Amino acid sequence: MILSGKTGTIILVILILTVLISVSWVLFHKTGVEISEESTRKTPEEAVKEGFVKQLQRALADKNAKEVTSLMKSISAMGPTAVPPLVSAFKKNNHPEFQIVIIKTMGLIPDKTVLTSLQELYVTYAKQQPDFNVQKEIILTLSRLGGRDIFDTFINYLKIEKNQEIKNLLGNCLVAIGDTSKIDSAIKDNQSDPQLVQTLMAVKSKTEQDKTQRDVAIEINSLDLSGETAIKKLEDILKSEQSLSLRIFALQKLEQANSEPAVEVLLGFAEIPDNGNESNKTIKLNTIAALARMKINEARLAVKKLLANENLEIRRNTVEFLGAFGDSGSIPLLNQVISGDSSTEIRQKAGESILKIKQRNLK
């Protein structure tokens, strides 16, 4: 009986150990399978969300621009699979700086799914209390990625947008697309919305104006600068109501011509009063600077004439531009200013300009 009792106890212990081992094995196996499945299930989206995106947040917090740029490239290199977690990160983090980096990262991914995601994101974001710079980044990224295909989307955004600055930005993007036929169709299709029609009419006008300016710029660039006809054409553009950028382009071409007729035109614009007009003032300053840079004898004579001008501002600007762009040939002109100008200020600036030229020549 004693043996039988011991045997029973041993059997019972063995049974308990067997059960424990079995349960442990099942639990271990089940957990191991779950871990294995979890590892297998982990998609690139989850990897981005758990890894790179968090690193991106930390890099931004640390103001580590180099690391931010590197991470943007790494994330975008994952392609379309990176888009969903980036969108998720955008929605969960309302810090504008981080959201802008997310949009820029999405803009580096060459895939049409980015366009769709950004379009949806914009509509959702615009209904909240949006940050202007974030909205701007989404619009500019859409414009860059979508090109002409994004036209209708921007029309729809104009319908729902309340912020005038954003409306102006959308309008400028439509102008950049430059499709007047589409603008005409949009005007026709939205007659029930007078405000939108008014905006689109302004967009059309600006588009046509930009096209005209592009045509003029192409014409300027193709001119034979050795001919008198070209110089006259450039002079006419400088006198016109064309945009400031086009007029400066014409001025640069006159400087490039580097001829006596070109110098005569430039001198005329350097001497005429600007009458407080900022554009004319800018043209005048650029003209004086061009003459100061030109080395032909006719240009030096023109500069000498400017240095003797009764207008103190013209003399001051000429002296300063000679200091910035002149060479050793400009020093005799500046010495004449030192010995003859009635203004103490101008004489002092002439001395400073001579010093600048000499220092430049030593380098």
Backbone torsions as a table, in degrees:
resi	resn	phi	psi	omega
1	MET	NA	-39.4	179.8
2	ILE	-63.0	-43.8	178.9
3	LEU	-62.0	-41.6	179.3
4	SER	-62.7	-38.5	178.8
5	GLY	-65.6	-43.8	178.9
6	LYS	-63.2	-40.1	179.8
7	THR	-62.7	-41.3	179.2
8	GLY	-62.8	-40.6	-179.5
9	THR	-65.4	-43.5	-179.7
10	ILE	-61.0	-43.7	-179.8
11	ILE	-62.6	-41.4	-179.7
12	LEU	-63.4	-43.7	178.2
13	VAL	-61.1	-43.8	-179.6
14	ILE	-61.4	-42.3	179.8
15	LEU	-62.3	-43.4	-179.9
16	ILE	-63.3	-44.6	179.6
17	LEU	-62.8	-39.5	180.0
18	THR	-62.1	-44.1	179.7
19	VAL	-62.8	-45.7	-179.3
20	LEU	-60.9	-44.3	179.9
21	ILE	-63.6	-40.6	-178.9
22	SER	-64.6	-45.4	-179.8
23	VAL	-63.8	-43.8	179.4
24	SER	-61.7	-41.9	-179.2
25	TRP	-64.4	-42.8	179.4
26	VAL	-62.6	-45.8	179.8
27	LEU	-62.5	-44.9	-179.5
28	PHE	-62.8	-44.4	-179.1
29	HIS	-63.5	-43.4	-178.6
30	LYS	-63.7	-44.8	179.7
31	THR	-64.2	-43.0	-179.8
32	GLY	-61.1	-40.1	178.4
33	VAL	-64.3	-42.7	-179.8
34	GLU	-61.5	-44.0	179.2
35	ILE	-62.7	-45.0	-179.2
36	SER	-62.2	-44.2	179.7
37	GLU	-64.7	-38.8	179.2
38	GLU	-60.9	-42.9	179.3
39	SER	-65.0	-40.5	-178.9
40	THR	-70.0	-37.2	-177.3
41	ARG	-71.8	-22.7	-173.7
42	LYS	-61.5	115.5	-176.6
43	THR	-90.0	167.8	174.9
44	PRO	-58.4	-33.9	178.3
45	GLU	-59.1	-45.6	179.9
46	GLU	-66.2	-38.0	178.7
47	ALA	-61.8	-42.8	178.6
48	VAL	-63.3	-47.2	-176.6
49	LYS	-61.8	-44.9	-175.1
50	GLU	-80.9	-23.3	-174.7
51	GLY	-109.8	-81.7	-171.9
52	PHE	-60.6	-41.0	-176.7
53	VAL	-64.4	-40.6	177.2
54	LYS	-65.5	-39.6	176.7
55	GLN	-62.2	-37.3	179.2
56	LEU	-63.0	-42.9	177.9
57	GLN	-61.0	-43.3	-179.6
58	ARG	-65.9	-41.1	-179.6
59	ALA	-63.6	-38.4	177.3
60	LEU	-66.4	-43.2	179.2
61	ALA	-61.5	-35.2	179.6
62	ASP	-84.1	-2.6	-178.1
63	LYS	57.0	38.3	179.4
64	ASN	-94.5	87.2	-174.5
65	ALA	-60.5	-38.9	-178.6
66	LYS	-63.9	-42.5	179.8
67	GLU	-68.2	-38.5	178.1
68	VAL	-59.6	-47.3	180.0
69	THR	-61.4	-42.7	-179.9
70	SER	-63.1	-43.5	-179.4
71	LEU	-68.2	-37.5	177.1
72	MET	-58.4	-43.4	179.6
73	LYS	-65.9	-42.2	-178.6
74	SER	-64.0	-43.6	-179.4
75	ILE	-66.9	-46.5	-177.9
76	SER	-64.8	-27.6	179.5
77	ALA	-66.2	-18.4	177.6
78	MET	-73.6	-11.9	176.3
79	GLY	77.5	-155.3	-174.8
80	PRO	-57.4	-27.7	-178.9
81	THR	-64.5	-17.3	179.6
82	ALA	-83.1	-14.2	-173.2
83	VAL	-65.4	-51.4	-178.1
84	PRO	-56.5	-47.2	179.2
85	PRO	-66.6	-29.5	177.5
86	LEU	-67.7	-42.1	177.1
87	VAL	-62.2	-43.1	178.7
88	SER	-61.2	-43.8	178.9
89	ALA	-63.7	-37.8	178.1
90	PHE	-60.6	-45.1	-176.4
91	LYS	-71.0	-32.0	-176.2
92	LYS	-83.2	-24.4	-177.9
93	ASN	-114.2	114.0	-175.2
94	ASN	-94.8	18.1	177.8
95	HIS	-80.1	118.4	-174.9
96	PRO	-53.5	-41.6	-177.7
97	GLU	-61.6	-42.5	179.7
98	PHE	-68.0	-41.7	-179.2
99	GLN	-63.0	-38.5	178.8
100	ILE	-64.2	-41.6	178.3
101	VAL	-64.3	-38.5	177.3
102	ILE	-60.6	-46.3	180.0
103	ILE	-63.0	-43.2	179.0
104	LYS	-62.3	-37.7	178.3
105	THR	-65.0	-44.3	177.2
106	MET	-60.5	-35.9	179.9
107	GLY	-66.3	-15.4	178.6
108	LEU	-87.4	-6.4	-177.1
109	ILE	-93.7	113.8	-175.9
110	PRO	-81.1	74.5	-179.3
111	ASP	-150.5	144.4	-177.2
112	LYS	-65.7	-24.1	179.1
113	THR	-62.4	-26.2	177.7
114	VAL	-64.3	-43.3	178.7
115	LEU	-58.9	-48.1	-179.7
116	THR	-61.0	-45.1	-179.2
117	SER	-64.6	-41.7	179.6
118	LEU	-66.5	-37.9	178.3
119	GLN	-63.1	-45.2	179.0
120	GLU	-66.1	-40.2	-179.0
121	LEU	-63.6	-40.5	-179.0
122	TYR	-61.8	-46.3	-178.5
123	VAL	-61.2	-44.3	179.3
124	THR	-64.9	-44.9	-176.7
125	TYR	-67.6	-37.5	-177.4
126	ALA	-65.3	-23.5	-179.8
127	LYS	-78.7	-14.0	179.2
128	GLN	-88.9	-151.5	173.7
129	GLN	-104.9	81.7	-169.1
130	PRO	-72.7	149.9	172.6
131	ASP	-85.6	133.6	-175.7
132	PHE	-57.5	-45.6	-175.9
133	ASN	-66.3	-31.9	177.3
134	VAL	-70.0	-46.3	177.2
135	GLN	-58.3	-43.6	-179.8
136	LYS	-59.1	-43.5	-178.8
137	GLU	-64.6	-39.7	178.5
138	ILE	-63.4	-45.8	-177.8
139	ILE	-63.5	-46.3	-178.6
140	LEU	-64.9	-37.3	178.3
141	THR	-67.2	-42.3	176.8
142	LEU	-61.6	-41.8	-179.8
143	SER	-62.5	-42.1	-178.4
144	ARG	-69.5	-41.2	-176.4
145	LEU	-81.4	-35.0	-172.4
146	GLY	-87.9	-27.8	-178.5
147	GLY	57.4	-136.0	-178.3
148	ARG	-67.0	-26.0	-177.1
149	ASP	-69.4	-14.3	-176.1
150	ILE	-90.9	-0.6	-175.0
151	PHE	-52.7	-54.9	-176.7
152	ASP	-61.7	-35.7	178.3
153	THR	-62.1	-43.7	-179.9
154	PHE	-67.3	-33.2	174.9
155	ILE	-62.0	-44.0	179.0
156	ASN	-64.3	-37.3	177.8
157	TYR	-65.3	-38.0	178.1
158	LEU	-61.0	-31.9	-179.3
159	LYS	-68.1	-33.9	-174.8
160	ILE	-101.1	-14.0	-173.6
161	GLU	-78.1	136.9	179.4
162	LYS	-105.1	-28.8	-176.5
163	ASN	-74.9	121.8	-176.0
164	GLN	-65.8	-35.0	178.8
165	GLU	-62.9	-40.8	178.6
166	ILE	-68.3	-38.1	176.6
167	LYS	-60.5	-42.3	178.4
168	ASN	-62.2	-40.9	179.2
169	LEU	-63.9	-44.5	178.2
170	LEU	-61.4	-40.9	177.6
171	GLY	-61.4	-42.5	178.7
172	ASN	-64.1	-35.9	177.5
173	CYS	-67.1	-37.0	176.6
174	LEU	-66.5	-38.5	176.7
175	VAL	-61.5	-42.3	-179.3
176	ALA	-62.7	-32.8	176.7
177	ILE	-65.5	-38.6	170.3
178	GLY	72.2	25.4	-177.9
179	ASP	-101.7	92.5	-177.0
180	THR	-67.4	-29.3	179.4
181	SER	-66.4	-38.1	177.0
182	LYS	-68.6	-36.6	178.0
183	ILE	-64.0	-43.0	177.7
184	ASP	-59.6	-41.9	179.1
185	SER	-64.3	-41.0	179.6
186	ALA	-65.2	-38.8	177.6
187	ILE	-63.0	-44.1	-179.4
188	LYS	-64.3	-38.9	-175.3
189	ASP	-78.9	-12.5	-174.0
190	ASN	-123.1	35.1	-179.8
191	GLN	-62.3	-22.3	179.8
192	SER	-76.5	-8.0	-179.8
193	ASP	-119.5	85.4	-175.6
194	PRO	-56.5	-37.1	-178.7
195	GLN	-65.6	-42.1	178.7
196	LEU	-66.5	-40.9	178.3
197	VAL	-60.6	-41.4	178.7
198	GLN	-61.9	-43.0	178.0
199	THR	-62.3	-43.8	-178.3
200	LEU	-68.2	-33.4	175.8
201	MET	-63.7	-40.2	177.2
202	ALA	-65.9	-39.0	177.8
203	VAL	-62.5	-42.8	179.9
204	LYS	-62.9	-44.7	-179.8
205	SER	-60.3	-43.8	-179.5
206	LYS	-68.2	-36.9	178.8
207	THR	-62.8	-44.8	179.3
208	GLU	-65.9	-38.7	178.3
209	GLN	-63.9	-43.9	179.4
210	ASP	-63.2	-38.6	178.7
211	LYS	-63.6	-41.8	178.6
212	THR	-61.5	-43.2	-179.5
213	GLN	-66.6	-36.9	176.9
214	ARG	-63.7	-40.2	179.0
215	ASP	-64.2	-40.9	178.8
216	VAL	-65.5	-41.8	179.7
217	ALA	-61.8	-40.4	178.0
218	ILE	-63.9	-40.9	179.4
219	GLU	-64.2	-43.9	179.0
220	ILE	-59.0	-44.1	-175.3
221	ASN	-67.8	-23.1	-176.8
222	SER	-95.1	0.5	-176.6
223	LEU	-68.6	144.0	173.0
224	ASP	-85.9	102.9	-171.4
225	LEU	-68.7	-9.5	180.0
226	SER	-82.6	-11.1	-177.0
227	GLY	-97.8	150.1	179.4
228	GLU	-66.4	-31.6	179.7
229	THR	-60.3	-41.2	-179.9
230	ALA	-65.2	-42.1	-179.7
231	ILE	-63.1	-41.3	178.7
232	LYS	-64.8	-39.6	179.0
233	LYS	-63.1	-43.6	179.1
234	LEU	-65.3	-38.1	177.5
235	GLU	-63.2	-43.0	179.5
236	ASP	-61.9	-38.7	179.2
237	ILE	-67.1	-39.7	177.7
238	LEU	-62.9	-32.9	-179.9
239	LYS	-81.5	-15.7	-171.5
240	SER	-79.1	179.4	176.3
241	GLU	-95.2	20.8	177.8
242	GLN	-63.2	168.1	-179.9
243	SER	-61.6	155.7	-179.9
244	LEU	-59.2	-40.2	-178.4
245	SER	-62.8	-37.9	178.7
246	LEU	-69.2	-40.1	179.9
247	ARG	-65.0	-39.6	177.7
248	ILE	-67.1	-36.1	177.0
249	PHE	-61.7	-42.3	177.8
250	ALA	-63.3	-39.7	178.5
251	LEU	-62.7	-42.6	179.1
252	GLN	-62.9	-36.1	178.0
253	LYS	-67.7	-36.2	176.4
254	LEU	-63.9	-42.1	176.5
255	GLU	-62.3	-40.5	-179.7
256	GLN	-64.9	-33.0	179.0
257	ALA	-61.3	-36.8	172.3
258	ASN	52.6	48.3	-177.4
259	SER	-130.8	167.0	-179.8
260	GLU	-61.5	-44.2	177.3
261	PRO	-60.2	-37.9	178.8
262	ALA	-65.8	-42.1	178.7
263	VAL	-61.0	-41.4	179.6
264	GLU	-60.3	-42.5	178.6
265	VAL	-65.1	-45.5	-179.3
266	LEU	-62.5	-42.6	-179.7
267	LEU	-61.1	-39.8	178.4
268	GLY	-60.0	-41.4	-179.6
269	PHE	-76.3	-24.4	178.5
270	ALA	-73.6	-28.4	-173.5
271	GLU	-94.8	-23.7	-175.6
272	ILE	-71.6	145.2	179.2
273	PRO	-64.1	143.8	178.9
274	ASP	-89.5	-10.9	177.5
275	ASN	53.8	33.1	177.2
276	GLY	76.5	1.4	178.9
277	ASN	-78.8	121.1	-174.6
278	GLU	-63.2	-38.4	179.5
279	SER	-64.7	-45.4	179.3
280	ASN	-64.8	-35.0	178.2
281	LYS	-64.1	-42.2	178.7
282	THR	-63.4	-42.8	177.7
283	ILE	-60.9	-42.8	-178.4
284	LYS	-61.9	-46.3	179.9
285	LEU	-63.0	-43.9	179.7
286	ASN	-65.9	-32.1	178.1
287	THR	-67.9	-45.7	178.4
288	ILE	-61.6	-42.3	178.7
289	ALA	-61.6	-40.1	179.3
290	ALA	-62.8	-44.1	179.3
291	LEU	-64.3	-37.1	179.1
292	ALA	-66.3	-29.2	-179.5
293	ARG	-81.1	-28.8	-176.4
294	MET	-72.7	139.0	-172.6
295	LYS	-106.4	-5.8	-179.0
296	ILE	-70.2	156.0	-175.1
297	ASN	-57.9	-39.2	179.9
298	GLU	-60.8	-35.6	179.0
299	ALA	-69.6	-39.4	179.0
300	ARG	-64.7	-38.2	177.5
301	LEU	-65.8	-36.6	177.7
302	ALA	-66.3	-41.0	178.5
303	VAL	-64.1	-41.3	178.2
304	LYS	-59.4	-38.8	178.5
305	LYS	-66.4	-39.5	178.4
306	LEU	-65.6	-36.6	179.5
307	LEU	-67.0	-19.2	179.1
308	ALA	-100.3	2.1	-177.9
309	ASN	-63.6	143.4	-178.7
310	GLU	-70.5	-18.4	179.1
311	ASN	-78.5	116.6	-176.1
312	LEU	-62.1	-36.3	-178.9
313	GLU	-65.5	-39.4	177.9
314	ILE	-62.9	-43.9	179.8
315	ARG	-64.2	-43.1	179.9
316	ARG	-60.8	-48.9	-179.2
317	ASN	-61.9	-39.6	-179.4
318	THR	-65.0	-44.5	178.5
319	VAL	-61.0	-44.2	-177.6
320	GLU	-67.6	-39.3	179.2
321	PHE	-69.9	-31.5	174.5
322	LEU	-65.0	-38.4	176.7
323	GLY	-64.1	-35.0	-177.9
324	ALA	-81.1	-36.1	-171.9
325	PHE	-123.6	-11.9	-174.8
326	GLY	-70.3	167.0	176.5
327	ASP	-122.5	-168.9	-177.6
328	SER	-58.7	-25.6	177.6
329	GLY	-69.2	-15.6	179.6
330	SER	-85.8	-17.3	-174.8
331	ILE	-62.9	-43.6	177.4
332	PRO	-57.6	-37.5	178.5
333	LEU	-64.3	-41.2	-179.7
334	LEU	-70.8	-34.8	176.4
335	ASN	-63.5	-36.4	176.3
336	GLN	-63.8	-35.6	177.6
337	VAL	-65.7	-44.1	-179.2
338	ILE	-60.5	-38.4	-176.1
339	SER	-87.0	-16.2	-172.1
340	GLY	-128.3	-15.6	-175.7
341	ASP	-73.6	142.5	-177.4
342	SER	-77.8	-15.7	-176.5
343	SER	-95.7	125.6	176.6
344	THR	-60.9	-39.5	-179.5
345	GLU	-61.3	-46.2	-177.9
346	ILE	-65.8	-41.2	178.9
347	ARG	-62.1	-41.4	179.6
348	GLN	-64.6	-43.2	-179.2
349	LYS	-67.0	-32.6	177.2
350	ALA	-63.8	-41.8	176.7
351	GLY	-62.5	-40.3	178.8
352	GLU	-65.6	-37.9	-179.5
353	SER	-67.5	-38.5	176.6
354	ILE	-61.2	-42.9	179.1
355	LEU	-61.2	-42.0	179.7
356	LYS	-62.6	-43.0	179.6
357	ILE	-62.9	-44.1	-179.0
358	LYS	-65.3	-40.0	178.3
359	GLN	-64.8	-38.7	179.7
360	ARG	-66.7	-36.7	-179.8
361	ASN	-69.9	-23.3	180.0
362	LEU	-75.8	-21.9	-175.8
363	LYS	-76.9	NA	NA
